[in-house]
Amino acid sequence: MSSKHSTVKVKDPTTGKEVSLAPIKVWTLAPKRGKGVKIGLFKSPETGKYFRAKVE
């Protein structure tokens, strides 16, 4: 499975370790006014569970 997104260092909440992963999907969460944040969907390599984390 190839991903168009580059790898990002994120903290895996299921194991507590910091890992370098490529996000499966990226989207923006933004209020009506102001700057939003990018959120990415990741899959834990050890447990296989999905989690979301902020992408810079």
N, C-alpha and C positions, 0 to 999 in steps of 0.2 A: 504494500500500500504506500503510494507516494503522496507527499503533502506539498502544497504550494507555499506553505508558510515556513519561515526559518525557525530554528530551535531557540527556545527561551528557557532560562533557568527559573524554575518554579518550585515551591515547596509542596510536596505530595502530602495531603492531609491524612491519607490512610496509613502511611508508614512514618511520616514525620521527617523524611529525608528530603534534601534539595536535589532535584534531578533536572537534567537538560532534555526537554521534550519539544516536539513540534506540535502545535495545536491542530486539532481536527477541524475546528470551525472557529472563526473570529467574528465578533459583532461589537457594535458600539452601544453603550448604555448612556443616554444623555437626557438631562432634564429639558423642559421647554426652553429655558434660557440658560446660557452658560456652556462650559466645556464638558464633554462627556469623557468616559473612560472606555478603553477597549477591554473586552472580556474574551477569554479563550476557553474552549472546551478541550480537556486533556484526558488521556486514559493512563492510569497507573500501570507501569510495566510489571510490577510485582503482584499486585492484587487483581488487576483487570477492571477495577472500578473507575467510573468516570467522575471527574471533578472540574470545577470552573476556577479560574484564577485570572488576575489582572495581567494584561499583556502591555508592555511598553512600546 
